[in-house]
Amino acid sequence: MMLVCDNGEGQDILHGAIQPQGSNSTTTLYFRFRVDPISDSASKSIADFEAGFMFFYNGEEHMAIGSTRVAWAYCAWPVSKTEKGFQDLNSARPDPPYRWEYIRANEPLYIAVKVQYVPSHEAHITAWLSPDLAQGATEVNQPTNIVTQFDANATFDQIHLIHRGGVGGGWRFSQMIAGTSFEDLLFRHFWQEWWFFAICGTVMLAVVAGMVRLFERRRALVQIQRLEKERAVAAERTRIAQDIHDEVGVSLTKISKLSDLKEFNGNVSEADAAARRTIAATARDTIRAMDEIVWAINPENDTLKEMADYLVYFTKDLLRSTTISCKLEVPLSLPDIPVATEVRHSVLMAVKEALNNAVKHSASNEIQLGLEVGGNWISIVVADNGKGFNLDQASEVGNGLENIHKRMSGIGGRVEFTTEPGQGTSVKFHVPIGTVKSIL
C-alpha cells in the first residue's frame, strides 16, 4: 500500500464542537460532509485505496463511512478489522450488474450520518447517500434506496479523514457540519446566510445614509428657499416703506404747509381759518401715523435696539407739545435680539395708548419710559406722577385698557396696571423673549 495523503498530527477542523463519546453515552449526533472523488474506480484506473470519515478511540479504528478496497464503492465499515464487514451505502442511481455504485471522479456528492449512542451497546448508525437536504426535508422522508442502517462501535475521542492506498486515489472532504438534529444538516436559504445579512445591513446603512443625505439636502433647500423668500419680502417691505415716505409723506407735508395760515397774506374768514387749521392738524396726525407705519414695515427696524430707539423718539415727540417732562430709563446698550414686525407694531400701539391716556387724563407733570431685558422677558414701563384712578371705575379709559390687553395677549405678552387715586399710574408691559424673533 502507498499513503495517499498524510497531514501528520492533523488539526481539529471542528474546533472542539464535538465532544468524545464513550460506551455509556446517550447522545445522538448528526454529521454531513461533501466528498469529491479524485479518481474513477469504474474505469479501474486506480489502485486499491481506502477513503472515509472514521471514528478513532485510544488510537484504534472504529466505525467509518467511505470507500473500501474491497467494495470500490460507497460503503460503511462497521468493524475496522473485518475486511468484508462493510455495508452497502445504497445509491440513488444503481449501476447494474454491480451491487454498488462505483466511484466516479469529479462528481461530488453529500453524505449524511446519524449516530445514536446506546449505553453498554454498540451505536445505531444511519447513513444517507446524496440525501435531500433542502429546507423542510426530514430524515423520515428520505428515499429508502439511499439509506443504510447498522450497529457498530462508534465510540471516539478523535475523528479522522482517511486517505490510504494506491497512488492517485482518495477523496477530497469539504463542508463538514456536525449537529444534534437532522435540521442542522439542511442547506440554508441564501437569505439565512451571514453574508446575506451583511449585504442587507450594508444596503440598509447605505439607504439610511442616502435618506439622511437627501433629508439634509431637502432641508437645506427649504432653508435656502425660506431665506430667499424672506429677502424678497424684506425688499418689498423696504420698497413700500420708501414709496410711502417719498410719495404720501411729501404730499401730506405739502398739505400741512398750505393749510398753515402763515402762508396766506390776504384776509380769510374765521370759518376758512378753522377749516385750514383742522386740515393742517389732520395732515400732521396723518404724517405721524404714516411714520409709524413706515417704521413698522421697514425690515431694517426688526431689532430690539430699533424698537427702543423709536419708543424713545415717539415719547419725546408726543410730549414736546405739552408741559409734561419726560424721564427716560432705557439702556444705551441693548442685546442684539431680532423682533418681529407684528411684535414691534403691537408694542408701539400699546405704549402709545398708555402715553395718550397719561397725557389726557393723568394731570401729571412727568412721564417715565423704562425698558429692561432679563430672563425670558422684555419689560417696558410707562409711569406718571398724576392723580391716578380707581381701576374698577375707569370708565374714561376703559376702552383703552381693553385695547392694551388685546394687543399684548395677541403677541403672547401681558400687561400690569398699578394705580390708586392720588398715587399716579404705572403700566408695565411684559413681552416674552420667545416671541421676539424675526418672522417676516
C-alpha positions in Angstrom: 0.0 0.0 0.0 1.0 3.6 -0.5 -0.1 6.5 1.6 -2.1 9.0 -0.5 -2.4 11.8 1.9 -0.9 12.4 5.4 -1.4 15.7 7.3 0.6 14.5 10.2 -1.0 15.0 13.6 -3.7 16.9 11.8 -5.9 19.6 13.3 -9.3 20.0 14.9 -11.3 21.3 12.0 -14.4 21.3 14.1 -12.7 23.5 16.7 -13.9 21.4 19.7 -17.5 21.4 18.7 -17.8 17.6 19.1 -17.0 16.1 22.5 -15.6 12.5 22.8 -18.2 9.8 23.2 -17.7 6.6 25.3 -19.6 3.3 25.9 -22.1 4.9 28.3 -23.0 7.8 26.0 -26.7 8.6 25.3 -26.1 11.4 22.7 -27.4 11.4 19.2 -25.0 13.1 16.7 -25.5 14.1 13.1 -22.8 14.7 10.5 -22.7 16.0 7.0 -19.8 16.2 4.6 -19.1 16.7 0.9 -16.9 14.3 -0.9 -15.2 14.8 -4.2 -13.6 11.6 -5.6 -10.2 12.2 -7.1 -10.2 9.1 -9.4 -12.7 6.9 -11.2 -12.9 3.3 -9.9 -15.3 2.3 -12.6 -12.5 2.5 -15.2 -10.2 0.7 -12.8 -7.7 3.5 -13.3 -6.7 3.5 -9.7 -5.0 1.1 -7.3 -6.7 -0.2 -4.2 -7.4 2.6 -1.7 -9.5 3.4 1.3 -11.0 6.8 1.9 -13.5 7.7 4.6 -14.8 9.5 7.7 -13.6 7.3 10.6 -14.0 7.3 14.4 -10.9 6.6 16.5 -10.8 5.7 20.2 -7.5 5.4 22.0 -5.8 5.1 18.6 -7.9 2.2 17.5 -10.1 2.4 14.3 -13.8 2.0 14.8 -16.8 2.7 12.5 -16.2 4.6 9.3 -18.1 5.9 6.2 -16.3 5.9 2.9 -14.9 3.7 0.2 -13.1 0.4 0.8 -10.6 -1.6 -1.2 -13.0 -4.4 -1.4 -16.1 -2.5 -2.5 -14.7 0.1 -4.8 -17.9 1.9 -3.9 -19.6 4.0 -1.3 -19.9 1.9 1.9 -19.7 1.8 5.6 -17.1 -0.1 7.7 -18.8 -1.3 10.8 -15.7 -3.1 12.2 -12.2 -1.9 11.4 -10.6 -5.3 11.4 -13.2 -7.2 9.3 -12.2 -6.6 5.7 -15.5 -7.7 4.3 -17.6 -6.2 7.1 -18.7 -3.3 5.0 -22.3 -2.4 4.4 -23.8 -1.1 1.1 -24.4 2.6 1.2 -27.1 2.4 -1.4 -27.1 4.8 -4.3 -29.9 6.7 -5.8 -28.6 5.6 -9.2 -27.6 1.9 -9.0 -25.2 0.7 -11.7 -26.2 -2.9 -12.7 -24.9 -5.6 -12.7 -22.7 -4.3 -9.9 -24.0 -4.3 -6.3 -22.6 -0.9 -5.5 -22.3 2.3 -7.5 -18.7 2.8 -8.5 -16.8 5.9 -7.5 -17.0 8.5 -10.3 -14.3 11.1 -10.3 -15.2 14.8 -10.3 -18.9 14.0 -9.3 -19.1 15.5 -5.8 -21.9 14.4 -3.5 -23.0 14.8 0.1 -23.2 12.0 2.8 -25.2 12.4 6.0 -24.7 10.2 9.0 -26.7 9.7 12.2 -25.1 8.1 15.3 -27.4 7.1 18.1 -25.4 6.0 21.2 -26.9 3.3 23.5 -25.2 2.8 26.9 -23.3 -0.5 27.1 -24.3 -1.4 23.5 -23.0 -0.6 20.0 -24.3 2.6 18.5 -27.1 2.5 15.9 -25.8 4.1 12.6 -28.0 5.5 9.8 -26.3 6.8 6.7 -27.7 8.6 3.6 -26.0 8.9 0.2 -26.9 12.1 -1.6 -29.9 12.9 0.8 -32.4 15.6 0.3 -31.1 18.5 2.4 -33.3 21.3 1.2 -35.2 23.4 3.7 -38.2 21.4 5.0 -36.7 18.0 4.4 -36.6 15.5 7.3 -34.8 12.2 7.9 -38.1 10.2 7.6 -39.0 11.4 4.2 -35.7 10.4 2.5 -35.9 7.8 -0.3 -35.4 4.3 1.0 -32.8 3.4 -1.7 -30.3 5.9 -0.4 -30.2 4.8 3.2 -28.4 2.1 5.1 -28.6 1.2 8.8 -26.3 -1.0 11.0 -24.9 -1.2 14.5 -21.2 -0.5 15.1 -18.7 0.6 17.7 -18.8 4.4 17.3 -17.1 5.5 20.5 -14.4 8.1 19.7 -12.1 10.6 21.1 -10.9 11.6 17.5 -12.4 11.8 14.1 -10.0 11.1 11.2 -10.4 11.7 7.5 -8.8 8.7 5.9 -6.8 8.6 2.7 -4.7 5.5 2.2 -3.9 3.1 -0.6 -2.8 3.4 -4.2 -1.4 6.4 -6.0 -3.9 8.9 -7.2 -6.9 7.7 -5.2 -8.7 9.2 -2.3 -11.4 11.8 -1.6 -11.5 15.5 -1.0 -13.6 16.3 2.0 -15.3 19.7 2.5 -18.3 21.5 4.0 -18.3 19.3 7.1 -21.1 20.0 9.6 -21.9 18.4 12.9 -25.1 18.8 14.9 -27.7 17.3 17.2 -30.6 17.2 14.8 -31.2 16.4 11.1 -32.3 20.0 10.6 -28.8 21.1 11.5 -27.6 19.5 8.3 -30.0 21.2 5.9 -28.8 23.7 3.4 -29.7 27.3 4.4 -31.6 29.6 2.1 -29.3 32.4 0.8 -31.3 34.9 3.0 -30.3 32.8 6.0 -26.6 33.1 5.4 -24.3 35.6 7.2 -23.2 37.2 4.0 -26.8 37.9 3.1 -27.3 39.7 6.5 -24.1 41.5 5.9 -25.2 42.7 2.5 -28.6 43.6 3.8 -27.0 45.6 6.7 -24.7 47.3 4.3 -27.6 48.2 1.9 -29.7 49.4 4.8 -26.9 51.6 6.1 -26.4 52.9 2.5 -30.2 53.6 2.2 -30.3 55.3 5.7 -27.2 57.3 4.8 -28.8 58.2 1.4 -32.1 59.2 3.1 -30.2 61.3 5.7 -28.3 63.0 3.0 -31.4 63.6 0.9 -33.2 64.9 4.0 -30.3 67.2 4.8 -30.3 68.4 1.2 -34.0 69.0 1.1 -33.9 70.8 4.5 -31.0 73.0 3.2 -33.1 73.7 0.0 -36.1 74.6 2.1 -34.0 76.8 4.2 -32.5 78.5 1.2 -35.9 79.0 -0.3 -37.2 80.4 3.0 -34.2 82.8 3.2 -34.8 83.9 -0.4 -38.5 84.4 0.4 -37.6 86.4 3.5 -35.2 88.5 1.4 -37.8 89.1 -1.2 -40.4 90.1 1.4 -37.8 92.3 3.1 -37.0 94.0 -0.2 -40.7 94.5 -0.9 -41.3 95.9 2.6 -38.4 98.3 2.1 -39.8 99.4 -1.2 -43.3 100.0 0.2 -41.8 102.0 3.2 -39.8 104.1 0.8 -42.7 104.8 -1.5 -45.0 105.7 1.4 -42.3 108.1 2.7 -41.4 109.6 -0.6 -44.9 109.9 -2.2 -47.5 110.1 0.6 -45.3 111.8 3.1 -44.3 114.6 0.8 -47.9 115.2 -0.3 -49.1 115.3 3.3 -46.3 117.7 4.3 -47.3 119.9 1.4 -51.0 119.9 2.5 -49.9 120.8 6.1 -47.8 123.7 4.9 -50.5 125.0 2.5 -53.1 124.8 5.3 -51.0 126.9 7.6 -52.4 130.4 7.9 -49.0 131.9 7.8 -48.8 131.0 4.1 -51.7 133.3 3.2 -51.3 137.2 3.1 -55.0 138.0 2.4 -57.8 138.1 4.9 -59.8 134.9 5.4 -63.0 134.3 7.2 -63.0 132.6 10.6 -64.7 129.6 9.1 -62.0 129.2 6.5 -59.3 129.7 9.1 -60.8 126.9 11.3 -61.1 124.6 8.3 -57.5 125.2 7.4 -56.4 124.6 11.0 -58.3 121.3 11.0 -56.7 120.3 7.7 -53.3 121.1 9.0 -53.8 119.2 12.2 -55.2 116.2 10.4 -52.3 116.3 8.0 -49.8 116.4 10.9 -51.6 113.5 12.6 -51.7 111.5 9.3 -47.9 112.2 8.8 -47.3 110.9 12.4 -49.4 107.8 11.7 -47.7 107.3 8.4 -44.3 107.5 10.1 -45.4 104.8 12.5 -46.5 102.5 9.6 -43.3 103.1 7.7 -41.2 102.3 10.8 -43.3 99.2 11.4 -42.9 97.7 8.0 -39.3 98.6 7.4 -37.3 95.3 7.9 -34.2 97.3 9.0 -36.1 98.1 12.2 -36.7 94.5 13.2 -34.3 94.6 16.2 -34.7 95.4 19.9 -32.5 98.5 19.7 -34.5 100.0 16.8 -37.7 99.4 18.8 -36.3 101.0 21.9 -35.0 104.0 19.9 -38.4 104.5 18.2 -40.3 104.3 21.5 -37.9 107.0 22.9 -38.4 109.1 19.8 -42.2 108.7 19.9 -42.4 109.6 23.6 -40.3 112.7 23.3 -42.2 113.8 20.2 -45.6 113.3 21.9 -44.6 115.2 25.0 -42.8 118.0 23.1 -46.0 120.0 22.6 -47.1 119.6 26.3 -45.9 120.9 29.6 -45.1 117.3 30.8 -41.4 116.5 31.2 -40.0 113.1 30.0 -37.9 110.8 32.1 -36.1 108.0 30.3 -34.7 104.8 31.9 -33.8 103.0 28.7 -30.3 101.3 28.5 -28.0 102.8 25.9 -26.7 99.3 25.0 -29.1 96.5 24.3 -28.5 92.9 23.2 -28.8 92.0 19.5 -32.2 90.5 19.6 -34.4 90.3 16.5 -38.0 91.5 16.9 -40.8 90.6 14.5 -42.8 93.3 12.8 -46.0 92.2 14.4 -44.4 92.4 17.9 -42.9 95.8 17.3 -46.2 97.2 16.0 -48.3 95.8 18.9 -45.8 97.1 21.5 -45.8 100.5 19.9 -49.6 100.7 19.7 -49.9 99.6 23.4 -47.3 102.1 24.6 -48.9 104.8 22.5 -52.3 104.1 24.1 -50.7 104.2 27.6 -48.9 107.5 26.8 -52.0 109.1 25.3 -54.0 108.1 28.4 -51.4 109.7 30.7 -51.3 112.9 28.7 -55.1 113.3 28.5 -56.2 112.0 31.9 -53.3 111.9 34.5 -52.8 115.7 35.1 -49.2 114.8 35.7 -46.1 116.9 35.1 -43.7 114.0 34.4 -44.0 110.7 32.5 -41.4 108.0 32.7 -40.5 105.5 30.0 -38.4 102.5 31.1 -37.2 99.3 29.4 -35.5 96.2 30.9 -34.2 93.0 29.4 -33.9 90.0 31.8 -34.6 86.3 31.9 -37.2 85.3 29.2 -38.9 88.7 29.2 -38.6 92.3 28.0 -40.3 94.7 30.3 -41.5 98.2 29.2 -42.9 100.7 31.8 -45.0 103.8 31.2 -45.5 105.6 34.5 -46.8 109.1 35.5 -47.0 111.0 38.8 -50.5 112.2 38.2 -53.8 111.8 40.0 -54.2 108.1 39.4 -57.6 106.4 39.3 -59.7 103.5 40.6 -59.3 100.6 38.1 -62.8 99.4 38.9 -64.3 102.8 37.9 -62.0 103.5 35.0 -64.9 104.4 32.6 -62.9 107.1 30.7 -60.0 104.9 29.8 -61.9 101.6 29.9 -61.7 101.0 26.1 -58.1 102.0 26.0 -57.2 99.5 28.7 -59.1 96.7 26.9 -57.2 97.6 23.7 -53.9 97.3 25.5 -54.8 93.9 26.9 -55.8 92.6 23.5 -52.7 93.8 21.8 -50.4 92.2 24.4 -52.3 88.9 24.5 -52.0 88.8 20.7 -48.2 88.5 20.9 -48.2 86.2 23.9 -47.5 89.1 26.4 -49.3 90.6 29.3 -49.8 94.0 30.9 -50.0 95.1 34.6 -51.7 98.3 35.8 -50.7 99.8 39.2 -52.7 102.8 40.2 -54.6 104.4 43.1 -56.3 107.8 43.4 -53.6 110.4 44.1 -50.7 107.9 43.6 -50.1 108.1 39.9 -50.3 105.3 37.4 -47.8 102.6 36.2 -48.4 100.4 33.1 -45.9 97.6 32.8 -45.8 95.5 29.6 -44.2 92.1 29.5 -43.1 90.7 26.1 -41.7 87.1 26.2 -38.4 86.5 24.5 -39.8 83.5 22.7 -42.0 85.8 20.5 -39.2 88.3 20.0 -37.8 86.8 16.8 -37.8 87.5 13.1 -40.9 86.2 11.3 -41.0 88.1 8.0 
